[in-house]
Amino acid sequence: MARITASVYTSHVPAIGAALDLGKTHEPYWQPVFQGYEFGKQWLKDNQPDVIFLVYNDHATAFSLDMIPTFAIGTAAEYQPADEGWGPRPVPKVIGHPALSAHIAQSVIQQDFDLTIVNKMDVDHGLTVPLSLMCGPQDPVKGAWPCPVIPLAVNVVQYPVPSGRRCYNLGKAIAKAVASFDEDLHVQIWGTGGMSHQLQGPRAGLINKDFDNDFLDKLINDPEAAASIPHIDYVREAGSEGIELVMWLIARGAMADAAGGAKPKAVQRFYHVPASNTAVGHLILENT
């Protein structure tokens, strides 16, 4: 049967993608950021999954204010990098896994979560930057990501947005769905976005190191407490875009201990500020 072997958590700052694409990774400003992902890149090579289930938020690319699904699962065979106003990122197209994604959709909906089924969409930096950080640069024509990817887009852009508890419980439902898939697959679930940042208003540029590191502590050791953080705390403490951290709770809810299993092993933890006026967080947890 399929099983979730690990969860990966990372920021998806668009400027990180630009630094990668423009060859700026060794510049003094960016070098500490990319150095923090060297472990993760080697770890992924050593622990290559059969499928990555990647939780991210769309930035008005596939969706707009005309239509905003709370949770949207991609069921397509492939996804093209989106043009976000300055051309698509020079990265390979993303290959999907229609059989597993359709199975997850069926199972999760039967567990009373309403998912929007998306058979065609482009994917923006929210999805491609994490892949670049963990996989390294890839030739957009001859290159390929290491395995199929199932995208799950979460609305954290326009209120009302899902609660941390709802996201955590969705992760549990996804884990149950994966475990019922009748094929021997190693699946990783990635939660992306965050950490503390605000892009507009008088608090633009806000970074809260204490909140971020406390969240990482909770995510590792007390995910129930992390799932209980109210929306207002994210906004007050982590900025208007800090709400993206609820997406990490989907990945955390899919780990074995959320369903009564063994506590996961933390094999990597990284935190750095600033990166384009935001905080960058990265964590890897392995099921034991």
VOZA-902195 format. One record per atom (N, C-alpha, C, O, CB): y, x, z; residue in one letter. Coordinates in pm, whole numbers, plus 50000, padded with zeros to 5 digits. Glycine has a CB too. Layout:
REM VOZA-902195
YXZa
...
//
This chain:
REM VOZA-902195
498805008450000m
500005000050000m
501255008850000m
501205020450040m
500004990550122m
502355003249956a
503615010449958a
504115011750102a
503795003550188a
504675003349871a
504905022150128r
505455023750262r
506765031450255r
506995039450164r
504465031150354r
507635028650351i
508895035950362i
508655048350446i
508235047550562i
510015026950425i
508915059850388t
508645072650453t
509855078350524t
509715085850621t
508135082550353t
511055074850477a
512255080950534a
513485072750496a
513455064650403a
512425095550487a
514555075150569s
515845069250535s
516885080350526s
516855090050603s
516275058350639s
517795078850432v
518855088550408v
520185081250418v
520325070050368v
518685095650268v
521145087450483y
522465081350504y
523525091150455y
523465103050486y
522695077550655y
524475086050379t
525515094950329t
526755087350286t
526675075850243t
524985103250213t
527895093650299s
529135088550241s
529025089050088s
528205096450033s
530365096750291s
529865081150021h
529855081449874h
531275082849819h
531645076249722h
529195068549819h
532055091449880v
533465093549845v
533615096449695v
532985105749645v
534075105149929v
534435088749622p
534545091149477p
535065105049442p
534675110649339p
535455080849417p
535935110649526a
536455124049498a
535355134649504a
535475145149441a
537555127549597a
534285131949578i
533145141149579i
532515141549440i
532155152249391i
532095136849686i
532395129949377g
531865129649241g
532755137349145g
532265144549058g
531705115349194g
534065135649160a
534995142849074a
534885157949095a
534915165648999a
536435138149098a
534755162249221a
534615176549249a
533335182149186a
533335193249133a
534595178949401a
532265174449193l
531015178549129l
531185179548977l
530795189448916l
529875168849163l
531755169248919d
531845168448773d
532815178748715d
532655183048601d
532285154548732d
533815182748794l
534815192248746l
534535206548790l
535365215448769l
536185188148795l
533375208848851g
532985222448891g
533785228249005g
534035240249007g
533095231448775g
534195219749101k
535025224449212k
534255226349342k
534865228049447k
536155214749234k
532935226049336t
532135226149459t
532285239049540t
532045239049661t
530685224149426t
532665249949476h
532795262749547h
534235265649590h
534505276249647h
532295273949460h
535155256549562e
536525258449609e
536565257249761e
535775249649818e
537485248149543e
537445264549828p
537465264649975p
537535250850038p
536925248550142p
538635272750023p
538265241549977y
538375228150034y
537045220950032y
536685214250129y
539415219949958y
536285222449921w
535075214649902w
533805221649948w
532795215149974w
534945211249758w
533845234749959q
532615242149989q
531915237350117q
530695235850116q
532925256750002q
532655234950228p
531965230250349p
531255216850331p
530205214450391p
532945229150463p
531825208050248v
531185195050224v
529845196950156v
528825191750201v
532095186150138v
529835204550047f
528615205949970f
527585214850041f
526385213250020f
528925211649833f
528065223950123q
527135232050202q
526325223250296q
525165225950325q
527895242850281q
526965212550345g
526275203550437g
525145195750374g
524345189650444g
527245194050495g
525055195850241y
523995188650171y
522915197950116y
521975193350051y
524575180550059y
523035211050141e
522015220250091e
520655217350152e
519635217850083e
522425234750119e
520635214450282f
519365211150346f
518765198650281f
517585198450248f
519565208950498f
519585188250264g
519105175750208g
518555177250068g
517555170950033g
520205165650208g
519195185649987k
518705187849851k
517315194149852k
516445190049776k
519675196649773k
517115204149938q
515795210349946q
514785200650008q
513635199949964q
515855223350029q
515215193250108w
514335183450172w
513845173250071w
512675169550072w
515045176350289w
514735168549983l
514345158549884l
513325164349786l
512395157449745l
515575153349808l
513495176949749k
512515183349662k
511155184249730k
510115182449666k
512985197349622k
511175187049860d
509925188449935d
509305175049971d
508115174350001d
510165196450061d
510105164549969n
509635151250009n
510005140949902n
510575130449932n
510235147150148n
509685144149779q
510125135549669q
509455121949676q
508225121049680q
509835142149535q
510235111349677p
509655097849683p
509235093049546p
509585099049444p
510665087949744p
508495082249544d
508165075549419d
509275066049377d
509485063749258d
506845067949432d
509985060749475v
511085051349450v
512135053249558v
511805055649674v
510575036449447v
513405052249521i
514505051749617i
515115037749614i
515485032849508i
515595062749586i
515205031549730f
515895018749745f
517285022149799f
517415026249914f
515115008749842f
518315020549717l
519635025949750l
520635014749777l
520935006649689l
520155034849637l
521125014349900v
522085004349945v
523495009949928v
523805020749979v
521825000150094v
524335002749858y
525695007449831y
526594995349813y
526134983949816y
525745016849704y
527884997849794n
528774986749759n
529444989349626n
529875000449596n
529824984649868n
529524978949547d
530204979349419d
531714979049443d
532194971949531d
529764967649328d
532444986949363h
533904987849381h
534614980849265h
535324987149186h
534355002849390h
534384967549256a
535004959249152a
534634964249013a
535464964348922a
536534959149168a
533384968348997t
532884973048868t
531924962748809t
532224956648706t
532174986648882t
530794960748873a
529854950548827a
530294936648871a
530014926748804a
528444953448882a
530994936148984f
531464923349038f
532984923949056f
533574934749055f
530754920049173f
533584912449072s
535034911649093s
535314900149187s
534394893849239s
535804909948957s
536594897249208l
536944885949293l
536504872549232l
536524862249299l
538444885749318l
536114872849105d
535614860649042d
534214857049092d
533834845349094d
535604862148891d
533444867349132m
532074865049177m
531684876449272m
531614888049232m
531084864249057m
531444872949399i
531184883149500i
529904879649576i
529964872449675i
532384884449598i
528754884549530p
527524882049606p
527514890249735p
527974901649736p
526284885349520p
526994884549840t
526894892049966t
525844903049955t
526094914449993t
526564882650083t
524664899549903f
523604909249879f
523094907149737f
522684896049702f
522434907949984f
523104917549655a
522654916449516a
521664927549486a
521994939349497a
523854916949418a
520434923849448i
519404933749419i
519254935249268i
519134925349195i
518064929749484i
519244947649223g
519044950549082g
517564950149047g
516744956549114g
519634964149047g
517224942748943t
515834941648900t
515644946548756t
514624943848694t
515364927148911t
516624953748705a
516584958448566a
515724970848551a
515334977148649a
517994961248517a
515424974148426a
514654986248396a
515524998648399a
515025009748420a
513984984948260a
516834996948377e
517745008348381e
519165003548405e
519504991848385e
517665016348250e
520005013048450y
521405010148483y
522265021648431y
521965033348455y
521605008148638y
523315018148360q
524215028248305q
525315031748406q
525765022948479q
524835023448174q
525745044448411p
526915047948494p
528145040348447p
528405039448327p
527185063148491p
528885035048541a
530025026348508a
531265034448472a
531455045748518a
530335017148626a
532085028548387d
533425033748361d
534355027448463d
534635015448457d
533885030548213d
534845035448556e
535705030448663e
537185032448633e
538025032148723e
535355037148794e
537495034648506g
538885035948466g
539215049448407g
540285051148347g
539765033448582g
538315059148422w
538555072548365w
537295077548295w
537075089548282w
538975082448477w
536485068148249g
535245071448180g
534075072148275g
534265074848394g
535395084648107g
532855069848226p
531685070848313p
531485085048363p
531845094648294p
530425066148238p
530915086448481r
530555099848530r
529525106048436r
528665099048382r
529995099048677r
529595119148414p
528635125848326p
527305128148398p
526945139548430p
529205139148276p
526605117448423v
525325117948494v
524305109448416v
524705101148334v
525465112748641v
523015111548439p
522015103748366p
522055088948404p
522555085248510p
520615109248391p
521525080748315k
521345066648350k
520325065848463k
519515074948482k
520875058248226k
520375055048536v
519475052848649v
518305044248603v
518505033348550v
520225046048769v
517095049148622i
515895041548586i
515505032848705i
515425037648818i
514725051048545i
515265020148680g
514885010848786g
513375009848803g
512605016748736g
515454997348758g
512975001048893h
511544998148914h
511424982948921h
511374977249030h
510975005149047h
511384976248804p
511414961548803p
510314954948884p
510544944548946p
511334956748662p
509114960748884a
507994954248955a
508244954049105a
508094943649170a
506674961548925a
508624965449161l
508864965849305l
510114958049343l
510114951049444l
508984980349352l
511164959049264s
512394951849298s
512174936749292s
512694929449377s
513534955949204s
511414932049194a
511114917749188a
510254913349306a
510454902449361a
510394914349056a
509314921849345h
508484918749462h
509324918149589h
509154909049670h
507364929249477h
510234927749606i
511094927749724i
511974915249726i
512134908849830i
511984940549727i
512524911749610a
513354899749603a
512564887349644a
513034879249724a
513904897949461a
511374886049590q
510524874649625q
510234874249774q
510384863849838q
509214875149547q
509824885549829s
509454886149970s
510644883650061s
510544875850156s
508834899550002s
511754890050033v
512934888850120v
513514874750115v
513944869450218v
514004899150079v
513534868649998i
514024854949988i
513104845450065i
513574835950129i
514124850649841i
511794848050060q
510864839850136q
510994842250287q
510514834250367q
509434842650092q
511644853250325q
511954855750466q
513344850350502q
513914853950606q
511864870850497q
513884841750417d
515114834350442d
516394842450427d
517424838950485d
515074828650578d
516334853350349f
517554860450310f
517894856650167f
517034857150078f
517384875950325f
519124852850144d
519554848950010d
520044861249934d
521094866749966d
520664838050017d
519284865449835l
519674876549750l
520114871249613l
519554861549563l
518524886649735l
521104877749555t
521454875149416t
520634884549329t
520604896649353t
522994877149392t
519964879249229i
519134887149138i
520004891649022i
520624883348954i
517894879049088i
520064904748998v
520904910148891v
520014917548791v
519424927848822v
521994919748950v
519944912148671n
519104917948567n
519844927748476n
519224934548395n
518494907048484n
521164928248491k
521944937548411k
523224940848484k
523994931948519k
522244931748270k
523474953648508m
524744957948566m
524894972948551m
523914980348544m
524844953848716m
526144977448547d
526444991648554d
526614995448701d
526964986948783d
527724995348471d
526365008048732v
526455012648871v
527575023048884v
527685032048802v
525105018548920v
528395021548988d
529545030349002d
529275041849098d
528125044749131d
530745022449050d
530365048249144h
530215060249227h
529495057449358h
528915066449418h
531565066349255h
529545044849404g
528865041549528g
527385044949523g
526785048349625g
529025026949559g
526795044149404l
525385047449386l
525175061349329l
524255068449370l
524735037249296l
526015065449234t
525755078249166t
526155090449248t
525535100949236t
526485078549035t
527195089249332v
527595100849414v
526505104749514v
526205116649525v
528905097649489v
525885095349588p
524775099249675p
523635106049599p
523055115649649p
524245087049748p
523315101049480l
522265107549402l
522665121749365l
521835130849372l
521975099549275l
523915123749327s
524375137249292s
524355146549413s
523965158149402s
525795136649235s
524765141449529l
524775149749649l
523375154249688l
523185165649730l
525405142049765l
522395145449675m
521035148549718m
520185155149609m
519205161849640m
520365136049765m
520545153249484c
519735158449374c
520395170149302c
519725177249227c
519445147449276c
521685172049323g
522385182449251g
522815177849113g
522465166849070g
521515194749239g
523585186149042p
524065182348908p
522905179848811p
521885186748813p
524985193348851p
523085169748727q
522085166048627q
522765164648491q
523855159048481q
521345152848667q
522115169748389d
522625168148254d
522615153248217d
521585146648233d
521795176448152d
523735147848168p
523795133548142p
522875128948028p
522545117148020p
525205129548111p
522475138047941v
521635134447827v
520185138847850v
519265130747838v
522165140747698v
519985151547882k
518635156847897k
518105155648039k
516895156348062k
518605171247853k
518995153948134g
518595153448274g
518085139748315g
518165130148238g
519745157348362g
517545139048436a
517045126348490a
517025127248641a
516805137948697a
515625123148435a
517255116048706w
517105115448851w
515615116748885w
514775113648801w
517705102248908w
515275121249004p
513885124849032p
512905113349035p
511695115449027p
513815131749162p
513395100949047c
512485089549055c
513255076849025c
514485077049020c
511805088749194c
512555065649006p
513255052948988p
514065049149111p
513755053249223p
512255041848957p
515115041349088v
516025037049194v
516205021949187v
516425016349080v
517405044249182v
516105015449302i
516395001049311i
517734999449381i
517845003149498i
515254993349388i
518754994049315p
520064992349378p
520154979249457p
519684968749412p
521164992849273p
520764980249573l
521124968249649l
522614969049678l
523054977249759l
520284967149783l
523384960549612a
524834960449631a
525204950549742a
524734939149743a
525564956649499a
526024955149836v
526434947249951v
527944945149946v
528694954549921v
526004954150085v
528384932949969n
529824930449971n
530424935150104n
530234928750208n
530114915449949n
531144946250099v
531944950650213v
533394952650168v
534154960250229v
531364963850275v
533754945850060v
535084947350001v
535974935450033v
537134937050068v
534974949049850v
535404923350022q
536184911150041q
535584902950154q
534414899350149q
536244902949910q
536394899950255y
535884891650365y
535664877350319y
536424872350236y
536854891950484y
534614870650372p
533764874850483p
532644884350437p
532074882650329p
533154862650552p
532344894250520v
531284903950490v
530154902050591v
530374896350698v
531834918650493v
528944906650560p
527824904450651p
527964912450780p
528564923250780p
526514908050582p
527424907250887s
527474914151015s
526504925851018s
525574926550938s
527164904451130s
526734935051110g
525804945951129g
524414941051165g
523424946651119g
526304955151236g
524354930751246r
523054924951285r
522334919251164r
521124921151149r
523244914051392r
523064912351079r
522454906750958r
521894917950869r
520804916750813r
523484898150879r
522644928450856c
522204939750775c
520974946450835c
520024949750764c
523334949950760c
520994948350965y
519844954451034y
518594946051014y
517514951350987y
520144956151184y
518724932951027n
517574924151008n
517124923750863n
515934922150836n
517924910051055n
518054925150770l
517674925950629l
516834938450606l
515864938050529l
518934926150539l
517184949350671g
516374961450659g
514934959150704g
513994964050642g
516994972650740g
514774951550813k
513424948250859k
512674940350753k
511494942850729k
513494940350990k
513344930850691a
512714922650588a
512334931050466a
511294928850405a
513634911150546a
513184940550431i
512884949350317i
511644957950347i
510784959650262i
514094958450284i
511574963250470a
510404971250508a
509124963050498a
508104968050450a
510564976650649a
509174950750544k
508014941850536k
507644939250391k
506464938650356k
508294928650609k
508644937550307a
508394935150164a
507734947150098a
506764945750023a
509704931850092a
508254958950127v
507684971150070v
506224972750112v
505374976150030v
508494983450112v
505954970350239a
504604972150292a
503604962350231a
502394964750237a
504604970450443a
504074951550172s
503174941650112s
503004943749961s
502354935649895s
503684927650139s
503584954449908f
503464957349765f
502154964749740f
501894975049801f
504674965649714f
501354959549650d
499984964549631d
499934976549537d
499284976149433d
499084953349577d
500614987049576e
500564999649502e
500905010749599e
501755009049686e
501544999649379e
500255022149584d
500455033349677d
501735040749640d
501705049949558d
499225042949676d
502845036749700l
504135042749670l
504795047849798l
504725041349902l
505045032649600l
505425059349788h
506275064449896h
507705060649862h
508245064949760h
506115080049914h
508315052749947v
509655047449921v
510625052850025v
510325052650145v
509645031849923v
511765057649980q
512855061050070q
513935050450059q
514175045149950q
513435075150038q
514575047250170i
515705037950168i
516955045450208i
516995052050312i
515455025750262i
517975044350126w
519235051550148w
520335041450182w
520515031450112w
519615060050024w
521085044350289g
522265036650323g
523495045050297g
523575056350345g
522215032050471g
524455039950221t
525595048050181t
526915041350217t
526955029650254t
525545050850031t
527995049050204g
529335044150236g
529865050650363g
529195058850425g
529315029050251g
531085046650402g
531665052150524g
531915067250511g
531785072450401g
530745049350644g
532245074450618m
532375068950751m
533785063550770m
534275055950686m
532025079550858m
534455067350882s
535785061750906s
536745065650794s
536845077250756s
536325066451042s
537445055750742h
538505058150646h
539265045250618h
538735034250630h
537945063950515h
540515047050581q
541365035850540q
542195040450421q
542785051250422q
542285031050658q
542225032050319l
542855036050193l
544255030650173l
544935034550078l
542005031650080l
544715021750261q
546005015550237q
546685011950369q
546075012450476q
545845002950149q
547965008450359g
548695003850476g
549185015150565g
549015026850531g
547834994650557g
549795011750678p
550365021950768p
549325031650823p
549665042950860p
551055015150884p
548045027550828r
547005036450882r
546225043550773r
545145048850800r
546045028550970r
546725043850651a
546035050750543a
545775065350583a
546675072250632a
546865050050411a
544555069850561g
544185083350600g
543565084250738g
543255095250784g
545365092050594g
543385072750805l
542805072850940l
541405078750939l
540585075350854l
542775058650996l
541125087551035i
539795092951059i
539565093051210i
540425097651285i
539625107350997i
538435087951253n
538115087051396n
536795094351421n
535725088551409n
538035072151443n
536895107251457k
535695115351476k
534845110151591k
533615110251582k
536085129751503k
535475105551696d
534705100751813d
533875088551775d
532695087751809d
535655097251930d
534485079051706f
533745067151665f
532595070951572f
531465066151588f
534675057151596f
532885079551475d
531865083451378d
530655089851445d
529515086251417d
532445092951274d
530915099251534n
529805106251598n
529065097351697n
527855098751716n
530315118751668n
529785088251761d
529115078651847d
528215069351764d
527125065751808d
530145070351927d
528675065651646f
527865057351557f
526595064851516f
525505059051514f
528665053151433f
526735077651483l
525555085651447l
524585086551565l
523365085551546l
525975099851402l
525105088351685d
524255088651805d
523475075551818d
522265075551840d
525105091051932d
524185064451805k
523535051351817k
522515049151706k
521435043951730k
524585040151813k
522875053251585l
521975051151473l
520645058251496l
519585052951461l
522615055951343l
520695070051554i
519475077651580i
518715072051699i
517515069651692i
519805092451603i
519415070051808n
518755067451937n
518765052851983n
517915048852062n
519395075652040n
519735045051936d
519845031251984d
520355022251872d
521475017351878d
520795030552107d
519515020051768p
519995012151655p
520344997751692p
521174991551625p
518945011951548p
519734992351797e
520104978851841e
521564978351883e
522274968751854e
519204974351958e
522014988951952a
523424989551992a
524324990851870a
525394984751865a
523665001252088a
523894998751772a
524685000251650a
524784986851576a
525834983451522a
524065010851558a
523674979351575a
523664966551507a
524554956151575a
524934946251514a
522244961351498a
524874958551701s
525674949051779s
527174951651770s
527964943951826s
525254949351924s
527584962251703i
529014965251691i
529704954051613i
529294951251500i
529244979051622i
530724947651668p
531404936751596p
532324941951486p
532754953551488p
532204928151694p
532624933351391h
533494937051279h
534814942851326h
535294952851272h
533754925051191h
535404936751427i
536734940951468i
536744955351517i
537754962251504i
537264931851577i
535614959951572d
535544973851618d
535554983551499d
536184994051505d
534284976051702d
534844979951392y
534884988351272y
536304989451220y
536785000351189y
533944982851163y
536974977951210v
538324977851153v
539294985351244v
540094993451198v
538814963451131v
539224982451375r
540154988651469r
539905003651482r
540855011551481r
540024982051606r
538645007651494e
538315021451526e
538075030251403e
538365042151404e
537105021851613e
537525024151296a
537105032251181a
537915029351055a
537615034950949a
535645030051153a
538935020751064g
539735017750947g
539165006350865g
538025002250885g
539875029950861g
539955001350773s
539544989550697s
538304991950612s
537524982750589s
540674984950608s
538115004250566e
536925007350487e
535755012250573e
534665014750521e
537255017750383e
535975013850702g
534895017950791g
533775007650798g
532665010750842g
535425020550929g
534064995250756i
533054984750757i
531874988250667i
530804982350680i
533674971450713i
532064997750575e
530945002050490e
529745006950571e
528625007150521e
531405013050395e
529975010650694l
528875015650777l
527805005150805l
526675008750840l
529415020750908l
528114992250789v
527064982250810v
525924984250709v
524804979950734v
527644967950798v
526214990550596m
525164992950497m
524145003250547m
522985002950506m
525784997650365m
524595012150634w
523655021650693w
522625014250779w
521495018650795w
524405032350776w
523045003050835l
522144995450923l
521004988850846l
519954985950904l
522934984850999l
521194986350718i
520084981150638i
518994991750630i
517814988850649i
520564977050495i
519395004050601a
518415014950596a
517765017150732a
516555019650741a
519075027950547a
518565016350837r
518005018950972r
517035007951014r
516045010651081r
519145020051075r
517334995550975g
516444984551009g
515104985250938g
514144978750980g
517104971650976g
515034993050831a
513784994450756a
512865005050814a
511755006850766a
514094997650613a
513325012250917m
512475022550976m
511465016351072m
511655005251122m
513335032951051m
510375023551095a
509215017951165a
509535013051305a
508975002951347a
508125028351172a
510415019951378d
510655016151517d
511365002651528d
511294996151633d
511475026751587d
512044998351421a
512704985351425a
511684973951430a
512014962751468a
513614983651303a
510444977051390a
509364967051394a
508324970551500a
507184965951494a
508694965851256a
508714978751598g
507824982151707g
507034994851690g
506184997951773g
506914971251729g
507295002351582g
506585014751557g
507215026651628g
508045025151717g
506515017451410g
506795038451585a
507285050751647a
508735053651608a
509175050051498a
506395062551607a
509455059951698k
510825063851670k
510845074451560k
510005083351559k
511505069251798k
511785073451467p
511835083251359p
512325096851408p
512945098051514p
512745078351247p
512025106951328k
512465120651357k
513735123551279k
513755121951157k
511345130951323k
514775127851348a
516015131851281a
515875146251234a
515765155451316a
517245130151377a
515885148351104v
515695161851051v
517005167950999v
517075179950974v
514675161650939v
518035159650983q
519325164850938q
520445156050988q
520355143750982q
519365165850785q
521485162351037r
522715155351076r
523885164251039r
523935175951074r
522725151951229r
524845158350966f
525995165950918f
527225157050923f
527165145150891f
525765171450774f
528335162950964y
529605155450970y
530735165150938y
530765176350987y
529815148851111y
531665160550854h
532775169350814h
534005161050784h
533915150150727h
532385177850691h
535155166250824v
536455160450787v
537405171850752v
537305182850807v
537045151550902v
538325169150660p
538365157150575p
537745160050438p
537505171550403p
539815152150558p
537495149550363a
537135150550222a
537885139350152a
537485127750155a
535565149450199a
538975142950089s
539835133050025s
540315122750128s
540295110750104s
539075125849909s
540755127750243n
541295119450351n
540275109650409n
540655099150460n
542485111750301n
539015112950401t
537985104850464t
537035113950541t
537055126150525t
537215096450360t
536215107750625a
535175115150697a
533875114150618a
533555103650562a
535005109650841a
533125125050615v
531845125450546v
530725126550648v
530725135750731v
531795137250444v
529785117450643g
528625117850732g
527335117950651g
527275112550541g
528635105950827g
526315124350708h
525025125550640h
523925126850744h
524055134450839h
525005137750543h
522865119250725l
521765118950821l
520465116550745l
520435108950648l
522005108050929l
519385122850790i
518045120350735i
517105117350850i
516995125250944i
517545132450652i
516415106050843l
515425102250943l
514075100650874l
513985094650767l
515825089051017l
513035106150934e
511685105050880e
510835096150969e
510865097551091e
511035118850867e
510085087050910n
509085079750986n
507965089151026n
507555097750948n
508535067750904n
507465087451149t
506455096651200t
505125089351216t
504135095451258t
506895102751336t
//
